Amino acid sequence: MTTKRFEGRVAAVTGGARGIGLAVAERLTAEGARVALWDMDEGEGKVVAARLGGAAMRVDVADDASVAAAVAATEATLGPVDILVNNAGITGPNGPVETYPVDAWRRVVDVDLTGVFLCCRAVVPGMRARNRGRIVNVASIAGKEGNPNAAAYSAAKAGVIGLTKALAKELAATEVRVNCITPAAVKTDIFAQMTEQHIGWMLSKIPLGRFGLVDEVAAMICWLASDEASFSTGAVFDVSGGRATY
Ligand SMILES: NC(=O)c1ccc[n+]([C@@H]2O[C@H](COP(=O)([O-])OP(=O)(O)OC[C@H]3O[C@@H](n4cnc5c(N)ncnc54)[C@H](O)[C@@H]3O)[C@@H](O)[C@H]2O)c1
């Protein structure tokens, strides 16, 4: 079933060139949105944007000037951002805290947590002024439970959950809603960053006994990006095949 929940809306999807972000961009477009892909991979972003009829910008979400330029370019080409999906993320390498490379820790936190902060910071003034908007942050079950050998990722994603709750309350007097989702493992290109052992461990934790599908995650994100999600803000939504128990 295809509805048109996003007719007249402009959406920015970070990391929209592939994986979960691509599935979100496709669904938002199918339901009427004009979508800007904010991705480090400009080449793939442009291919996707040409197919979807949207726009692509080369953005490093960890860089505030890059994010500011993306907001300006999106406004100029598509219009003000009504929907922000903070999806760009990296896992960093797997390994214990005691030997974890400091540079890798910093980059994971910069991209996965500071990147969400920077994108929110850049679009919230416009959403507040127009008194409408939806922000959906892609955290992870790792941020709720803490995955061993993925401390940087777990810490950054836990930070995304805290940021989501704080920002939602700051905007609670407006019509802007801010929520996050906590997926368990979904087979995408991100698996290339992890060890086979870690991927097997993640699968073993999922009661449904399989990886999630990008479309299953996109469905939840798109509901949270829609007007239907009007009485949820600062909330954490699981899409974890039964892994999450609270
Ligand atoms: N796949 C999973 O198992 C899983 C589970 C839980 C949460 N997540 C989260 O879902 C989100 C999407 O993951 P995915 O599996 O689709 O990953 P992916 O690797 O398939 O795609 C990520 C995209 O983000 C882009 N990107 C990376 N760093 C960027 C940066 N600094 N600025 C802009 N773009 C950047 C990449 O170029 C890529 O196109 C991530 O935040 C990830 O942590 C994924």
The ligand as an SDF file (V2000), in Angstrom:
LIG
                    3D

 44 48  0  0  0  0  0  0  0  0999 V2000
   22.9470   -2.1810   10.0100 N   0  0  0  0  0  0  0  0  0  0  0  0
   22.8280   -2.4280   11.3090 C   0  0  0  0  0  0  0  0  0  0  0  0
   22.9980   -3.5590   11.7830 O   0  0  0  0  0  0  0  0  0  0  0  0
   22.4400   -1.3220   12.2590 C   0  0  0  0  0  0  0  0  0  0  0  0
   21.8970   -1.6430   13.5080 C   0  0  0  0  0  0  0  0  0  0  0  0
   21.5760   -0.6170   14.3930 C   0  0  0  0  0  0  0  0  0  0  0  0
   21.7670    0.6960   14.0230 C   0  0  0  0  0  0  0  0  0  0  0  0
   22.2870    0.9660   12.7860 N   0  0  0  0  0  0  0  0  0  0  0  0
   22.5000    2.3720   12.4370 C   0  0  0  0  0  0  0  0  0  0  0  0
   21.7800    2.6550   11.2660 O   0  0  0  0  0  0  0  0  0  0  0  0
   22.4340    3.7160   10.5630 C   0  0  0  0  0  0  0  0  0  0  0  0
   22.6210    3.3180    9.1080 C   0  0  0  0  0  0  0  0  0  0  0  0
   23.3980    2.1430    9.0650 O   0  0  0  0  0  0  0  0  0  0  0  0
   23.5670    1.2460    7.7600 P   0  0  0  0  0  0  0  0  0  0  0  0
   23.6280   -0.1470    8.2340 O   0  0  0  0  0  0  0  0  0  0  0  0
   22.5860    1.6260    6.7450 O   0  0  0  0  0  0  0  0  0  0  0  0
   25.0600    1.6950    7.3210 O   0  0  0  0  0  0  0  0  0  0  0  0
   25.7700    1.7560    5.8790 P   0  0  0  0  0  0  0  0  0  0  0  0
   27.2270    1.6500    6.1650 O   0  0  0  0  0  0  0  0  0  0  0  0
   25.1430    0.7790    4.9460 O   0  0  0  0  0  0  0  0  0  0  0  0
   25.4220    3.2270    5.3660 O   0  0  0  0  0  0  0  0  0  0  0  0
   25.8570    4.3450    6.0860 C   0  0  0  0  0  0  0  0  0  0  0  0
   25.9000    5.5620    5.1680 C   0  0  0  0  0  0  0  0  0  0  0  0
   26.3440    6.6710    5.9790 O   0  0  0  0  0  0  0  0  0  0  0  0
   27.3150    7.3990    5.2560 C   0  0  0  0  0  0  0  0  0  0  0  0
   28.2160    8.0670    6.1950 N   0  0  0  0  0  0  0  0  0  0  0  0
   29.1350    7.5120    6.9910 C   0  0  0  0  0  0  0  0  0  0  0  0
   29.7620    8.4570    7.6980 N   0  0  0  0  0  0  0  0  0  0  0  0
   29.2370    9.6440    7.3170 C   0  0  0  0  0  0  0  0  0  0  0  0
   29.4850   10.9860    7.6930 C   0  0  0  0  0  0  0  0  0  0  0  0
   30.4460   11.3130    8.5700 N   0  0  0  0  0  0  0  0  0  0  0  0
   28.7240   11.9530    7.1300 N   0  0  0  0  0  0  0  0  0  0  0  0
   27.7600   11.6460    6.2190 C   0  0  0  0  0  0  0  0  0  0  0  0
   27.5050   10.3840    5.8080 N   0  0  0  0  0  0  0  0  0  0  0  0
   28.2310    9.3930    6.3660 C   0  0  0  0  0  0  0  0  0  0  0  0
   28.0370    6.3580    4.4060 C   0  0  0  0  0  0  0  0  0  0  0  0
   28.6910    6.9500    3.2840 O   0  0  0  0  0  0  0  0  0  0  0  0
   26.8950    5.4340    4.0150 C   0  0  0  0  0  0  0  0  0  0  0  0
   26.2870    5.8250    2.8010 O   0  0  0  0  0  0  0  0  0  0  0  0
   23.7450    3.9670   11.3130 C   0  0  0  0  0  0  0  0  0  0  0  0
   23.5820    5.0650   12.1880 O   0  0  0  0  0  0  0  0  0  0  0  0
   23.9380    2.7000   12.1050 C   0  0  0  0  0  0  0  0  0  0  0  0
   24.7150    2.8870   13.2630 O   0  0  0  0  0  0  0  0  0  0  0  0
   22.6120   -0.0040   11.8910 C   0  0  0  0  0  0  0  0  0  0  0  0
  1  2  1  0
  2  3  2  0
  2  4  1  0
  4  5  1  0
  4 44  2  0
  5  6  2  0
  6  7  1  0
  7  8  2  0
  8  9  1  0
  8 44  1  0
  9 10  1  0
  9 42  1  0
 10 11  1  0
 11 12  1  0
 11 40  1  0
 12 13  1  0
 13 14  1  0
 14 15  2  0
 14 16  1  0
 14 17  1  0
 17 18  1  0
 18 19  2  0
 18 20  1  0
 18 21  1  0
 21 22  1  0
 22 23  1  0
 23 24  1  0
 23 38  1  0
 24 25  1  0
 25 26  1  0
 25 36  1  0
 26 27  1  0
 26 35  1  0
 27 28  2  0
 28 29  1  0
 29 30  1  0
 29 35  2  0
 30 31  1  0
 30 32  2  0
 32 33  1  0
 33 34  2  0
 34 35  1  0
 36 37  1  0
 36 38  1  0
 38 39  1  0
 40 41  1  0
 40 42  1  0
 42 43  1  0
M  CHG  2   8   1  16  -1
M  END
$$$$
